[in-house]
Amino acid sequence: MTTPPDTTLWPDYSSPRSLAAIEEVPLAARNLPASTYAVLDRAAEQWPDRPAVTFLPRAEDWKAGRTRTYAQLRAEVHRIANLFRSHGLERGQAVGLISPNTALLPSALLAAQTTGIAAPVNPHLPAAHITELLQLARARILVAAGPELDPDVWRTALSVAAELRPAALYALRPTGAQGPGPALGALPGTVLGYLDAAMAELPDPRPATPPAASDLAAVFHTGGTTGAPKLAAHTQANEVVDAWSIAANSLLDEQSVLLAGLPLFHVNALVVTLLAPMLRGQHVVWTGPLGYREPALYGHIWTIVEHYRISAMSAVPTVYSVLAQLPVNADISSMRFAVVGASALPEAVRTAFTRNTGVELCEGYGLTEATCATARSFTGHDHRPGSVGQRLPYQQIKTALVDPRGEWQDLPAGAPGVLLVKGPTVFAGYVTGHGPEGLRLDGGTIRDGWLDTGDLARVDEDGFIHLLGRAKDLIIRGGHNIDPAVIEDALLQHPYITAASAVGRPDRHAGEVPIVYVTLAPDVPKELTGPDVLIAHARTVLHESAAVPKDVIVLDSLPVTAVGKPTKVPLRIRTLKQTVLDELAAAGLPADPSGVDCHLDGARVTVTVPRPASAADAEQITTALGRYTFGWAFTQL
């Protein structure tokens, strides 16, 4: 039975024109739950027998998913929270979560937020990196993929635990695992066990002291707005408000079913496909542990959509690029739209996906430092081409110029500049350490409540954001700003190119010229994908001659950050280093590549090269590299 709509909690949000009416009611009057636990508790009270989550063990076994109701999910969270408390977990301490998606992972994450702080990390990071992050997060307990689910991750978890000495390390099993799991061994000073077995022995009373809105809920590792690895701290209110903003979408109702395949160490998976559906009592079908990275999924995905009557899904542009080429072999008429985010959506991918499926893509924009989502787009006549969406309710946005002294100068609507965000979803700060009161936080790039996103954009009078690229990613050719996304979209229109990333190559005359790194579809003819052929293709598509790339380089894969987002940093470093090596070779001074070191700090680049033995050679290098705008120096002998 459908619950009558609560217009206080769920106002009409069907078009861009809804925003003004929504904000006539103060956020405090919306009666939002105070915490993520309160979101779950409310769902279990209102819809105890309704399916909450279904986890598929893997793509081939899509009929064998494990489903839990909202009441069952809450009981799991209660038991795990009590287990964590039995190990002395306190509000200011964290539970490190090191695992791909599996049936108990959402419950463990929610239990961590109920009793302390959740610290989900990419399980495939090096052990030393995970150790550093979880030490900074003050992790007292670890929950990790066990040896059946992912033996490599379990070995990583044991290595991390040996360094951190947590009170307990609990192993997660594959979805639907039967019988006892393999022996886990022993670790001095740390309790080792299976989470499902340990929680089964505990009762499930409500928490005596549920979290408050101002308590920290989670820390997520992110590249930060400057590119350096950091832990971004979210409050309970940050996550609830952002999830409510997404759940308020009038295109979906309580009966809608969502498909989820992003990893839960990513804020998109937590906010968009766990918390937001929970606010509406919606059912979420989670793919196997590899998510959208499981090749076999694409042979079954349309059948899964038909079987579970999927209404919407959330994924990244590369997923939709694949789905755009996949024949639709099932009834997918239940799909209302598909959500895309995490990186820029090339127009060529949007067009191809909708043409193939008849389903519109609803783009979103956000960043971890603003919890997850800051803007959403609309479908049908309300879609604004070229925009990533309209700002979400109660979030303020504007653009500003940053002068050489670092001061911000506000700009009028429509003027391009650095995008700033303010409101209830701006994070609590970056974790810098911990003390007696808990984690110590630094607001980073927040000033007077405004967060510097590091993105270049223009914002129209209706609050729609038009991204113009990352401030540090702009290619500046002879004083002319070139958006790399324009070049990438042109290359992606080539039938054999599956991904593209444009960067600036240092140039002695123009400062920078564009080049592009691409990946290709398998088994394509080499004579049709050479640099000259691909450059010629780009020239026919691009309207701006300055944007035509000087080179196209084919790679097996393009780099991503620890949370799976595309990153240009390794490509910029690679390009810069190759330019230096080419200059040294042209000057008759071949250099050992290992001796040339490149660093990036935002948009600034610096290079160091070994100082040659002779003064004449040093002068040659000074002359060769002095023609460029990047900073450089000799390393000390």
C-alpha positions in Angstrom: 0.0 0.0 0.0 1.3 3.4 -0.9 1.6 6.0 1.9 -0.2 9.3 1.2 2.4 11.9 0.3 3.7 14.2 3.0 3.8 17.6 1.3 5.9 19.0 4.1 8.6 16.4 3.6 8.0 15.9 -0.1 7.0 19.0 -2.0 6.4 19.0 -5.7 9.8 19.0 -7.4 9.0 18.1 -10.9 10.5 21.1 -12.8 13.1 23.9 -12.4 10.2 26.2 -11.5 9.6 24.2 -8.3 12.7 25.5 -6.6 11.4 28.8 -5.5 8.3 27.3 -4.0 10.3 24.7 -2.1 12.5 27.3 -0.5 9.6 29.3 0.7 9.5 26.7 3.5 12.6 26.9 5.7 14.7 23.7 5.8 14.1 23.4 9.5 10.4 23.1 8.9 10.8 20.1 6.6 11.1 17.7 9.6 14.0 15.8 8.2 15.4 12.9 10.3 18.3 14.0 12.4 20.7 11.2 11.4 21.2 8.4 8.9 20.2 6.0 11.7 16.9 8.0 12.1 16.4 7.6 8.3 16.6 3.9 8.7 14.5 3.8 11.8 11.7 5.8 10.2 11.7 3.5 7.1 11.5 0.4 9.3 8.6 1.9 11.2 6.6 3.0 8.2 7.4 0.1 5.8 8.6 -2.8 7.9 7.8 -5.5 5.3 8.8 -3.6 2.2 11.9 -4.8 0.4 14.8 -2.5 1.2 17.8 -4.0 -0.6 18.4 -7.0 -2.8 22.1 -8.0 -3.4 23.0 -10.1 -6.4 25.9 -12.5 -5.8 27.0 -12.0 -9.4 25.6 -11.2 -12.8 24.9 -14.8 -13.9 23.0 -15.4 -10.6 20.7 -12.4 -10.9 17.7 -14.5 -9.8 19.5 -15.6 -6.6 19.6 -12.2 -5.0 19.3 -11.9 -1.2 16.5 -9.5 -0.2 15.9 -7.9 3.2 13.0 -5.8 4.3 13.4 -2.5 6.1 12.7 -4.2 9.4 15.3 -6.8 8.8 17.8 -4.2 7.7 17.3 -2.2 10.9 17.7 -5.4 13.0 21.0 -6.1 11.3 22.2 -2.6 12.0 21.2 -2.8 15.6 23.1 -6.1 16.1 26.3 -4.8 14.4 26.1 -1.5 16.3 26.0 -3.5 19.5 28.9 -5.6 18.4 30.9 -2.4 17.7 30.0 -1.0 21.1 31.2 -4.2 22.8 34.7 -3.4 21.5 34.5 0.1 23.1 33.8 2.1 19.9 32.9 5.7 20.8 31.3 8.5 18.9 34.6 10.1 17.8 36.2 6.9 16.6 35.9 5.2 13.2 35.2 1.8 11.7 37.4 1.2 8.7 35.4 -0.5 5.9 37.7 -2.3 3.3 35.5 -4.3 1.0 33.8 -4.4 -2.4 30.0 -4.4 -2.2 28.4 -7.4 -0.5 25.1 -8.1 1.3 26.3 -7.0 4.8 28.4 -4.0 3.8 25.5 -1.4 3.9 24.5 -2.6 7.4 28.0 -2.4 8.6 28.4 1.1 7.2 25.1 2.3 8.8 26.0 0.7 12.1 29.4 2.5 12.0 27.5 5.8 11.5 25.2 4.9 14.4 27.9 4.2 16.9 30.8 6.2 15.6 32.2 7.3 12.2 32.2 5.2 9.0 35.5 5.3 7.1 35.0 3.4 3.8 38.1 3.1 1.7 38.9 1.7 -1.8 39.9 -1.9 -0.9 42.3 -2.1 -3.9 44.5 0.7 -2.6 48.0 -0.3 -1.4 48.0 -1.5 2.2 50.3 1.3 3.3 47.9 3.9 1.8 44.9 2.3 3.6 46.9 2.2 6.8 47.7 5.9 6.6 44.1 6.8 5.9 42.6 4.7 8.7 45.2 5.8 11.2 44.3 9.4 10.4 40.6 8.5 10.8 41.3 6.9 14.2 39.8 3.6 13.2 39.2 1.3 16.2 37.5 -1.5 14.3 38.0 -2.9 10.8 35.5 -4.6 8.6 36.9 -6.2 5.4 36.3 -8.6 2.6 37.0 -12.1 3.9 39.1 -14.7 2.1 36.1 -16.1 0.2 34.9 -12.7 -1.1 38.3 -11.3 -2.1 41.5 -13.1 -0.9 43.8 -10.2 -2.0 41.7 -7.7 0.0 41.7 -10.0 3.1 45.5 -10.1 2.9 45.6 -6.3 2.7 43.3 -6.1 5.7 45.5 -8.3 7.7 48.5 -6.2 6.8 46.6 -3.0 7.8 45.4 -4.6 11.1 49.0 -5.6 11.9 50.0 -2.0 11.8 47.0 -0.4 13.4 46.3 -3.0 16.1 42.5 -2.5 16.0 40.3 -4.0 18.7 38.6 -6.2 16.1 38.8 -7.2 12.4 35.6 -8.7 11.0 35.4 -10.5 7.7 32.6 -10.1 5.2 31.4 -13.1 3.2 30.1 -13.3 -0.4 26.4 -12.6 -0.8 24.5 -15.9 -0.2 27.5 -17.8 1.3 26.4 -21.0 3.1 28.0 -22.9 5.9 31.0 -21.9 8.0 33.8 -19.9 6.3 37.5 -20.9 6.2 39.6 -20.3 9.3 40.8 -16.8 9.7 43.9 -17.4 11.8 44.9 -15.2 14.7 46.3 -11.7 15.2 47.7 -10.8 18.6 45.7 -8.2 20.4 42.9 -8.1 17.8 39.7 -10.2 17.7 39.3 -11.9 14.3 35.9 -13.3 13.2 33.2 -13.3 10.6 30.7 -10.4 11.0 27.6 -12.5 10.2 28.5 -15.1 13.0 29.5 -12.5 15.6 26.4 -10.3 15.1 24.1 -13.3 15.2 24.9 -13.8 18.9 23.8 -10.3 19.9 20.3 -8.8 20.6 19.0 -5.9 18.6 17.8 -3.1 20.9 17.7 0.4 19.7 20.8 2.5 20.4 20.5 4.2 23.8 22.0 7.4 22.4 21.4 7.8 18.7 23.7 10.2 16.8 22.8 13.9 16.7 22.6 16.0 13.5 25.9 17.7 14.2 27.9 14.4 14.9 30.3 13.2 12.3 28.8 10.4 10.2 31.7 9.5 7.8 35.0 10.4 6.4 35.6 9.8 2.7 39.0 9.8 1.0 39.1 12.2 -1.9 41.6 14.0 -4.1 40.3 17.2 -2.5 39.9 20.4 -4.5 43.7 20.6 -4.9 44.3 17.0 -5.9 46.2 15.8 -2.8 44.7 12.7 -1.0 42.6 13.8 1.9 39.8 12.6 4.3 36.7 14.7 4.0 34.4 14.6 7.0 30.6 14.6 6.7 28.2 15.4 9.5 24.9 13.4 9.9 23.0 16.5 8.7 25.2 16.8 5.6 24.3 13.3 4.5 20.6 13.5 5.4 19.9 16.9 3.7 21.8 15.9 0.5 19.9 12.5 0.4 16.6 14.3 0.9 17.4 16.7 -1.9 17.9 13.8 -4.3 14.9 11.8 -3.0 12.6 14.7 -3.5 12.6 14.0 -7.2 8.9 13.9 -8.2 9.6 11.5 -11.1 10.0 8.6 -8.6 7.5 7.4 -6.0 7.6 4.8 -3.1 7.1 1.9 -5.5 10.2 2.8 -7.6 13.1 0.3 -7.8 16.6 1.5 -8.3 19.7 -0.3 -9.7 23.0 0.3 -7.9 26.5 -0.8 -9.1 28.9 1.8 -7.7 31.2 0.9 -4.8 30.1 2.0 -1.3 33.4 3.7 -0.7 32.1 6.4 -3.0 29.7 9.1 -1.8 27.5 8.6 -4.8 26.7 5.0 -3.8 26.0 6.0 -0.2 23.9 9.1 -0.8 22.2 8.4 -4.1 21.5 4.7 -3.9 21.4 3.9 -0.1 20.2 6.9 1.9 18.0 8.7 -0.6 15.9 5.5 -1.5 15.6 4.8 2.3 13.9 8.1 2.8 11.2 7.1 0.3 10.9 3.4 1.2 12.2 2.4 -2.2 13.7 -0.9 -3.2 17.4 -0.9 -4.4 18.9 -3.8 -6.4 22.6 -4.0 -5.9 24.8 -5.7 -8.5 27.6 -8.1 -7.6 30.8 -7.2 -5.8 32.5 -5.8 -9.0 29.4 -3.7 -9.7 29.6 -2.1 -13.1 33.1 -3.4 -13.5 31.9 -6.9 -13.9 32.1 -7.7 -17.6 29.3 -10.4 -17.4 26.8 -7.8 -16.1 26.4 -6.3 -19.5 25.1 -9.6 -20.9 22.3 -9.6 -18.3 21.7 -6.0 -17.4 18.5 -5.4 -19.6 17.1 -8.7 -18.3 17.7 -7.5 -14.7 16.0 -4.2 -15.5 13.0 -6.1 -16.8 12.8 -8.7 -14.0 13.0 -6.2 -11.1 11.1 -3.4 -13.0 14.0 -1.0 -12.5 12.8 2.7 -12.5 16.2 4.4 -12.5 19.9 3.6 -12.2 23.0 5.6 -11.2 26.3 5.2 -12.9 29.3 7.1 -14.4 29.6 8.2 -18.1 31.9 5.2 -19.1 29.1 2.8 -18.1 26.6 4.6 -20.3 29.1 4.6 -23.1 29.1 0.8 -23.0 25.3 0.6 -22.6 24.9 2.9 -25.7 26.3 0.1 -27.8 24.5 -2.8 -26.1 21.4 -4.2 -28.0 18.3 -3.8 -25.8 17.1 -7.5 -25.6 14.4 -7.1 -22.9 11.5 -4.9 -21.9 13.0 -1.8 -20.2 9.9 0.3 -20.3 9.9 0.6 -16.5 13.0 2.9 -16.7 12.0 6.5 -16.1 15.5 7.9 -16.4 19.1 7.2 -15.6 21.4 9.3 -13.4 24.9 10.1 -14.4 27.6 11.9 -12.4 31.2 11.7 -11.0 32.7 13.2 -14.2 31.6 15.2 -17.2 29.1 13.6 -19.5 30.2 13.9 -23.2 27.3 14.9 -25.4 28.1 12.1 -27.8 27.5 9.5 -25.0 24.2 11.2 -24.0 22.9 11.1 -27.5 24.0 7.6 -28.2 22.6 6.1 -25.0 19.2 7.7 -25.4 19.0 6.8 -29.1 19.8 3.1 -28.2 17.5 2.8 -25.2 14.9 5.5 -25.3 15.9 6.5 -21.8 17.0 10.0 -20.9 20.1 10.7 -18.8 19.6 13.0 -15.8 23.0 14.6 -15.1 24.1 15.7 -11.7 27.0 17.7 -10.3 28.7 17.5 -7.0 31.8 16.8 -5.0 32.7 15.0 -1.8 33.4 18.3 -0.1 29.7 19.2 -0.6 28.7 15.7 0.6 27.7 14.4 -2.9 25.2 16.4 -5.1 24.9 20.1 -5.6 22.9 20.2 -8.8 20.5 18.0 -10.8 19.2 18.2 -14.4 15.8 17.5 -15.7 14.3 15.4 -18.4 12.0 16.3 -21.3 11.3 19.9 -22.1 13.1 21.1 -18.9 16.4 19.7 -20.0 19.0 22.5 -20.4 21.6 21.5 -23.0 25.1 22.2 -21.9 24.2 22.4 -18.2 24.9 19.8 -15.5 21.7 20.9 -13.7 20.1 23.4 -11.4 21.3 23.9 -7.9 19.5 21.7 -5.3 17.2 23.3 -2.7 18.8 25.3 0.1 22.3 25.2 -1.5 23.6 28.6 -2.7 26.0 28.9 -5.6 27.9 31.7 -7.3 31.0 32.3 -9.4 34.0 34.5 -8.4 37.3 35.6 -9.7 40.4 34.7 -7.7 42.9 37.5 -7.9 46.7 37.0 -7.5 46.4 37.7 -3.8 43.9 34.9 -3.4 40.9 37.3 -2.8 37.5 36.4 -4.2 35.6 38.9 -6.3 31.9 38.0 -6.8 30.6 37.9 -10.3 27.1 38.5 -11.7 24.8 35.7 -13.0 26.1 34.4 -16.3 29.7 35.5 -15.8 32.3 32.7 -15.9 34.5 32.1 -12.9 35.4 29.7 -10.1 32.2 28.0 -8.8 31.5 28.5 -5.0 28.9 26.5 -3.0 27.4 27.3 0.4 24.7 25.6 2.5 23.8 22.6 4.7 25.7 20.1 2.6 29.2 21.8 2.7 31.4 19.4 4.6 32.8 19.8 8.1 36.4 19.9 6.9 39.4 17.8 6.1 40.8 15.5 8.8 44.2 16.7 10.0 44.6 14.5 13.1 42.8 13.6 16.3 42.9 14.5 19.9 40.9 13.9 23.1 37.8 15.5 21.6 37.9 13.4 18.5 39.0 14.2 14.9 40.6 17.6 14.2 39.3 19.3 11.1 40.5 22.0 8.8 37.9 23.8 6.6 40.4 23.9 3.7 39.0 26.0 0.9 35.9 27.2 2.9 35.7 31.0 3.5 32.7 32.6 5.2 30.8 29.4 4.5 31.6 29.3 0.8 33.4 26.3 -0.6 35.8 26.8 -3.5 35.0 23.8 -5.8 38.0 24.4 -8.1 35.6 24.2 -11.1 35.2 26.9 -13.6 31.6 27.6 -14.5 28.9 30.1 -15.2 25.6 30.1 -13.4 22.5 31.5 -15.1 19.7 33.3 -13.4 17.7 30.1 -12.9 20.6 28.5 -10.9 21.7 26.2 -13.7 25.4 25.4 -13.7 27.4 25.4 -17.0 30.8 23.8 -16.3 33.7 25.2 -18.2 36.3 22.8 -16.9 38.6 22.4 -13.9 40.5 25.6 -13.1 43.7 23.5 -13.1 42.7 21.5 -16.2 42.2 24.4 -18.6 44.5 24.4 -21.6 45.8 27.9 -22.2 47.1 28.2 -25.7 48.6 31.6 -26.5 46.4 33.2 -23.9 43.3 31.5 -25.3 41.4 29.2 -22.8 40.5 25.8 -24.2 38.0 23.6 -22.4 39.5 20.0 -22.6 35.9 18.6 -22.5 35.2 20.1 -26.0 38.2 18.2 -27.4 37.3 15.0 -25.6 33.7 15.1 -26.8 35.0 15.5 -30.4 37.2 12.4 -30.1 34.4 10.4 -28.4 32.4 10.8 -31.5 34.8 8.5 -33.3 33.3 5.0 -33.5 36.5 3.3 -32.2 37.3 5.6 -29.3 35.9 4.5 -25.9 37.5 7.1 -23.6 39.4 10.4 -24.0 41.4 12.8 -21.8 42.8 16.0 -23.1 45.7 17.8 -21.5 48.0 20.7 -22.3 51.5 19.9 -23.6 54.0 22.6 -22.8 54.9 24.6 -25.9 57.8 27.1 -26.2 55.7 29.5 -28.4 52.1 29.1 -27.3 52.6 28.1 -23.7 50.5 25.0 -24.1 49.0 23.0 -27.0 46.3 20.3 -26.6 47.0 16.6 -26.9 44.7 13.7 -26.1 45.1 10.3 -24.6 42.5 7.8 -25.7 41.5 4.2 -25.3 40.1 2.1 -28.2 37.5 -0.6 -28.6 39.1 -4.1 -28.9 40.3 -5.5 -32.2 40.1 -2.2 -34.2 42.2 -1.8 -37.4 45.4 0.1 -36.6 45.4 1.9 -39.9 42.1 3.5 -38.9 43.2 4.6 -35.5 46.6 6.2 -36.0 47.4 9.7 -34.6 47.0 11.4 -38.0 43.6 9.7 -38.7 42.3 10.6 -35.2 43.5 14.2 -35.4 41.9 14.5 -38.8 38.6 13.3 -37.3 38.9 15.9 -34.5 39.5 18.6 -37.0 36.2 17.8 -38.8 34.2 18.0 -35.6 35.9 20.9 -33.7 34.8 24.4 -34.7 37.8 26.0 -33.1 41.2 25.4 -34.8 43.1 26.1 -31.6 41.4 23.2 -30.0 42.5 20.6 -32.6 45.0 18.3 -30.8 48.6 18.2 -31.8 48.8 14.5 -30.9 46.6 11.6 -30.0 48.2 8.9 -27.9 46.6 5.5 -27.4 46.7 3.9 -23.9 45.3 0.6 -22.6 43.4 2.5 -19.9 43.1 6.1 -18.6 44.0 6.8 -15.0 41.5 7.1 -12.2 41.8 8.3 -8.6 41.5 6.1 -5.5 37.7 6.5 -5.6 37.5 5.7 -9.2 37.1 9.2 -10.7 39.0 10.1 -13.9 42.1 12.1 -13.2 44.4 14.1 -15.5 47.2 14.4 -13.0 49.2 11.3 -14.2 48.7 12.4 -17.8 49.9 15.9 -17.2 52.9 14.6 -15.4 53.7 12.1 -18.1 53.3 14.9 -20.8 55.4 17.3 -18.9 58.2 14.8 -18.3 58.2 13.7 -21.9 58.5 17.3 -23.1 61.6 17.9 -20.8 63.2 14.6 -22.0 62.6 15.6 -25.7 64.2 19.0 -25.1 67.2 17.5 -23.4 67.7 15.0 -26.2 67.3 17.8 -28.8 70.1 19.7 -27.0 72.3 16.6 -27.3 72.0 15.9 -23.5 70.1 12.6 -23.2 68.9 12.3 -19.6 68.0 9.3 -17.5 64.1 9.5 -17.2 64.3 8.5 -13.5 66.3 11.7 -12.8 63.6 14.0 -14.2 61.0 14.8 -11.5 57.7 16.6 -12.1 55.3 18.0 -9.4 51.8 19.5 -9.7 50.3 21.9 -7.3 46.9 22.8 -8.6 47.6 24.5 -12.0 51.3 25.1 -11.2 53.9 22.7 -12.4 57.6 22.4 -11.4 60.4 20.3 -12.9 63.7 19.3 -11.5 66.5 17.8 -13.6 70.0 16.5 -12.6 72.7 19.2 -12.7 75.2 18.2 -15.3 78.9 18.1 -14.5 80.0 20.8 -16.9 78.9 24.4 -16.8 78.4 24.4 -20.6 75.9 21.6 -20.4 74.1 23.4 -17.6 73.9 26.5 -19.7 72.4 24.5 -22.6 69.7 23.0 -20.3 69.0 26.5 -18.9 68.5 27.8 -22.5 66.4 24.8 -23.6 64.0 24.8 -20.6 64.0 28.5 -20.2 61.8 28.8 -23.3 58.9 27.3 -21.4 56.5 28.8 -18.9 56.7 26.0 -16.3 59.0 26.4 -13.4 62.1 24.2 -13.2 65.4 23.8 -11.3 68.5 21.6 -11.0 68.5 18.9 -8.4 71.4 19.2 -5.9 74.4 17.1 -6.6 
